[in-house]
């Protein structure tokens, strides 16, 4: 068994086109979309930092990769060090991992998909993998709709097969977007054939490891896990994170001007420099981004409102995601519930 250094590094995948989230992703990558006023990929980075890993490669590509560099910078303000690696086209997770061979430098490493939200620490999983002789460890989570995911078949507490989005799933154990790997995976990827969608699939690479009798273990996530591929997923993640961080109260930045808190319903979060009228009702499960103005009689429930928005005219907004710099003006006489999915800079008068 080849021995590896104990200084693990991590890879965060921050590319892709986010087609299922359009128009939210027309102007930037989905991993920068906020969950409880924080980019979803920042939760990944904070999870990695908590394990003690401080060298992280961020794979960028597609729409708005410059926004990723602008937001994260060198990593200094996050207490880690970032290396940016470009993936010119969305050729699959395995292809993105292969781009990091020199960065990994023959060490064990962690891969974290930037659109995955977990509520529990992965520090113990990381520690276990460092000390183990496993060639890979993957995190699994029970799901209700296994045909949407890579799925692991388990027999006698061992993984026997990994399939990508099977029509007839052998289990409900989804392969989450968190992988502990060794450099053995690079040789497999070098000989990997593209899938039907012309991508190099990490599930295929892991399945080949199994076929070659390499030792792959698994750990179970029994807390909350979500890959945020659809607007419904994002709203669900926002709701779960708010419940986790708010502790039966509303989080309001001290710089915001709020004329009353009697109409705030927990859990909710209000960012910096917001102006919210006393008759507006915020929550439950509402995230209001920085510099947002909400005027009289507006209702916002189970929604994400990003930064620099203006909402007037007594709108009743539910189950919505409204991107940055949107201006909405409703008809004060129309109190029916409205559902919006708006890209950046949208202006609507009803």
C-alpha positions in Angstrom: 0.0 0.0 0.0 1.4 3.4 -1.1 1.8 5.8 1.8 0.7 9.4 1.5 1.6 12.6 3.3 -0.7 13.7 6.1 -1.0 17.2 4.9 -4.4 17.0 3.1 -5.6 19.6 0.6 -9.1 20.3 -0.7 -10.8 21.0 -4.0 -14.0 23.0 -4.3 -15.9 22.7 -7.6 -17.3 26.1 -8.5 -18.0 25.8 -12.2 -20.9 24.7 -14.3 -23.7 26.6 -16.0 -26.5 26.1 -13.5 -29.1 25.7 -16.3 -31.9 24.5 -13.9 -31.5 27.8 -12.0 -31.9 30.2 -14.8 -32.5 33.2 -14.8 -30.7 33.3 -11.4 -27.5 32.1 -13.0 -27.4 34.2 -16.2 -24.9 36.7 -14.5 -23.0 34.5 -12.1 -22.3 30.9 -10.9 -25.0 29.2 -8.8 -22.5 28.5 -6.0 -22.5 32.3 -5.2 -26.3 32.4 -4.8 -26.9 33.2 -1.1 -28.3 30.9 1.5 -29.2 32.9 4.6 -27.3 35.9 3.1 -24.1 33.9 2.6 -22.9 32.3 -0.7 -23.6 28.6 -0.7 -20.0 27.8 -1.5 -18.8 29.7 1.6 -20.5 27.0 3.7 -18.4 24.4 1.9 -15.2 26.4 2.6 -16.1 26.9 6.3 -16.7 23.1 6.5 -13.3 22.4 5.0 -11.5 25.0 7.2 -13.1 23.3 10.3 -11.3 20.1 9.4 -7.9 21.8 9.6 -7.3 21.9 5.9 -6.2 25.3 4.8 -4.9 24.8 1.2 -7.9 24.8 -1.2 -8.1 24.8 -5.0 -11.2 26.4 -6.4 -12.2 25.1 -9.9 -13.8 27.9 -11.8 -15.3 28.2 -15.3 -18.4 29.3 -17.1 -20.5 32.4 -16.3 -19.1 34.8 -13.8 -15.9 33.0 -12.8 -14.3 36.4 -12.3 -17.0 37.0 -9.6 -15.7 34.0 -7.7 -12.1 35.4 -7.7 -13.4 38.8 -6.7 -15.4 37.5 -3.8 -12.9 35.0 -2.4 -9.6 36.6 -3.3 -6.5 34.9 -1.9 -8.5 33.3 0.9 -6.8 35.4 3.6 -10.1 36.9 4.9 -11.4 33.3 5.2 -8.3 32.0 7.0 -7.2 29.8 4.2 -5.2 29.9 1.0 -6.9 29.6 -2.4 -5.5 28.4 -5.7 -7.7 29.0 -8.8 -7.8 26.4 -11.6 -9.7 27.0 -14.8 -12.0 24.4 -16.3 -12.6 25.6 -19.9 -15.8 23.6 -20.5 -18.1 21.6 -18.2 -16.5 18.3 -18.9 -17.6 16.6 -15.6 -16.5 16.3 -12.0 -13.8 13.7 -12.7 -12.3 16.0 -15.4 -12.2 18.9 -12.8 -10.5 16.7 -10.3 -7.9 15.6 -12.8 -7.0 19.3 -13.4 -5.8 19.3 -9.7 -3.2 16.5 -10.0 -0.2 18.9 -9.5 -2.0 20.8 -6.8 -2.7 17.6 -4.8 1.0 16.6 -5.1 0.6 12.9 -4.2 -1.3 13.6 -1.0 -4.7 12.5 0.1 -7.3 15.1 -0.6 -10.9 16.2 -0.1 -13.4 17.1 -2.9 -16.4 19.3 -2.0 -19.0 20.3 -4.7 -19.6 24.0 -4.1 -23.4 23.6 -4.3 -23.7 21.2 -1.4 -25.0 22.3 2.0 -24.3 20.1 5.1 -25.3 20.9 8.7 -22.8 18.7 10.5 -19.1 18.9 10.8 -17.0 16.6 8.5 -13.9 16.9 10.8 -14.3 13.4 12.1 -14.7 11.9 8.6 -11.5 13.8 7.6 -9.6 12.5 10.6 -10.7 8.9 10.0 -9.7 9.1 6.3 -6.2 10.5 7.2 -5.5 7.5 9.5 -7.1 4.9 7.2 -5.7 2.8 4.4 -8.8 3.4 2.2 -8.3 4.4 -1.4 -11.5 6.5 -1.2 -14.3 7.4 1.3 -17.5 8.7 0.1 -20.3 10.3 2.1 -23.8 8.9 1.6 -27.2 10.2 2.5 -30.7 8.7 2.3 -32.9 10.5 -0.2 -36.5 10.2 -1.3 -35.8 10.5 -5.0 -32.8 8.3 -5.7 -33.1 8.4 -9.5 -31.9 12.0 -9.3 -28.5 11.1 -7.9 -25.5 8.9 -8.0 -26.5 5.9 -5.9 -24.5 3.3 -4.0 -25.5 -0.3 -3.7 -24.5 -1.8 -0.3 -24.1 -5.4 0.7 -22.7 -6.6 4.1 -21.8 -3.0 4.9 -19.6 -2.6 1.8 -20.2 -0.7 -1.4 -20.6 -3.1 -4.3 -21.7 -0.7 -7.1 -22.0 3.0 -7.8 -24.5 4.1 -10.5 -25.2 7.6 -11.9 -28.9 8.5 -11.8 -30.2 5.0 -12.2 -33.7 4.4 -13.5 -34.1 1.5 -11.2 -32.1 2.5 -8.1 -30.6 -0.4 -6.0 -30.9 1.7 -2.8 -31.9 5.2 -1.7 -28.3 6.0 -0.6 -27.2 9.0 -2.6 -23.5 9.8 -3.2 -23.2 13.3 -1.9 -20.9 15.9 -3.3 -18.2 15.2 -0.7 -15.4 12.8 -1.6 -12.2 11.8 0.2 -9.7 10.5 -2.4 -6.1 9.4 -3.0 -4.0 10.1 -6.1 -4.9 6.6 -7.3 -8.0 8.2 -8.7 -6.0 10.1 -11.3 -4.9 6.9 -13.2 -8.5 5.9 -13.4 -9.7 9.2 -14.7 -6.9 9.1 -17.4 -8.6 6.0 -18.8 -12.2 7.1 -18.2 -14.6 7.3 -21.1 -17.2 10.1 -21.3 -20.7 9.4 -20.3 -23.8 9.8 -22.4 -23.8 13.5 -21.6 -20.2 13.7 -22.7 -18.8 14.2 -19.2 -16.2 12.3 -17.1 -18.3 11.1 -14.2 -16.8 10.7 -10.8 -19.3 8.0 -10.1 -17.9 6.0 -13.0 -14.4 6.5 -11.8 -15.3 5.3 -8.3 -17.1 2.3 -9.7 -14.0 1.4 -11.7 -12.0 1.5 -8.4 -14.5 -1.0 -7.0 -14.1 -3.2 -10.0 -10.3 -3.2 -9.5 -10.8 -4.2 -5.9 -9.7 -1.0 -4.4 -10.9 -0.3 -0.9 -13.7 2.3 -0.8 -15.4 3.0 2.5 -18.4 5.1 3.2 -19.8 7.4 5.9 -23.4 8.3 6.4 -24.7 11.9 6.7 -27.7 11.6 9.0 -28.1 15.3 9.5 -29.3 17.7 6.8 -27.7 17.5 3.4 -28.8 19.2 0.2 -27.4 19.7 -3.3 -29.0 22.9 -4.5 -29.8 22.2 -8.1 -33.3 23.7 -8.3 -35.0 26.8 -6.9 -37.0 24.6 -4.6 -33.7 23.1 -3.3 -32.3 26.5 -2.6 -35.4 27.6 -0.7 -35.4 24.4 1.3 -31.7 24.9 2.2 -32.4 28.5 3.1 -35.2 27.4 5.4 -33.0 24.7 7.1 -30.0 27.0 7.6 -32.2 29.8 9.0 -33.6 27.3 11.5 -30.1 26.2 12.4 -28.6 29.7 12.9 -31.5 31.8 14.2 -32.2 30.0 17.4 -35.8 31.1 17.5 -35.1 34.7 16.8 -34.5 37.0 13.8 -31.0 38.1 12.9 -30.9 41.8 12.0 -27.7 43.7 11.2 -27.3 46.7 13.5 -26.7 49.0 10.5 -30.2 48.4 9.1 -33.1 50.8 9.8 -36.1 48.9 10.8 -39.0 50.9 12.2 -40.6 48.0 14.0 -39.8 44.4 14.7 -43.3 43.4 15.6 -43.9 42.0 12.1 -40.8 39.9 11.9 -41.4 36.2 12.1 -38.6 33.8 13.0 -36.5 32.4 11.5 -35.4 35.3 9.3 -32.3 37.3 8.6 -31.9 41.0 7.5 -28.6 42.2 6.1 -26.6 45.4 6.3 -28.0 48.9 5.6 -31.6 47.8 4.9 -34.6 50.0 5.3 -37.8 48.2 6.2 -41.1 49.9 6.8 -42.9 49.2 10.1 -45.9 47.8 8.3 -43.9 45.3 6.3 -44.1 41.6 7.4 -40.9 39.7 7.1 -40.8 35.9 7.6 -40.9 33.2 8.4 -37.9 31.8 6.4 -37.0 35.1 4.8 -33.5 36.2 3.9 -33.1 39.9 3.0 -29.8 41.0 1.5 -27.8 44.1 2.1 -29.0 47.6 1.1 -32.5 46.5 0.4 -35.5 48.8 0.8 -38.9 47.3 1.6 -41.8 49.8 1.9 -45.2 49.7 3.6 -47.5 46.6 3.6 -45.1 44.3 1.8 -45.2 40.7 2.9 -42.2 38.4 2.3 -42.4 34.8 3.4 -40.2 31.7 2.6 -38.1 33.8 0.1 -34.6 35.0 -0.7 -34.3 38.7 -1.5 -30.7 39.5 -2.6 -28.8 42.8 -2.1 -29.8 46.2 -3.4 -33.4 45.4 -4.1 -36.4 47.8 -3.8 -39.8 46.4 -3.2 -42.9 48.7 -3.0 -46.6 48.6 -3.5 -47.9 46.2 -0.9 -46.6 43.1 -2.7 -47.3 39.7 -1.1 -44.3 37.6 -2.0 -44.0 33.9 -1.2 -41.7 31.1 -2.2 -39.6 33.4 -4.3 -35.9 34.1 -5.2 -35.2 37.6 -6.3 -31.7 38.4 -7.5 -29.6 41.5 -6.7 -30.6 45.0 -7.9 -34.3 44.1 -8.7 -37.0 46.7 -8.4 -40.6 45.6 -7.9 -43.6 47.9 -7.6 -46.9 46.3 -7.0 -50.5 47.4 -7.0 -51.6 48.2 -3.4 -55.1 46.9 -4.2 -53.9 43.5 -5.3 -53.0 41.4 -2.2 -52.8 38.0 -4.0 -49.7 35.9 -3.3 -47.0 36.4 -5.9 -44.2 33.9 -6.7 -41.1 35.4 -8.4 -37.9 33.8 -9.9 -36.0 36.9 -11.1 -32.5 37.4 -12.5 -30.3 40.2 -11.6 -31.4 43.8 -12.4 -35.0 42.9 -13.2 -37.6 45.7 -13.0 -41.3 44.9 -12.7 -44.4 47.1 -12.2 -47.7 45.3 -11.7 
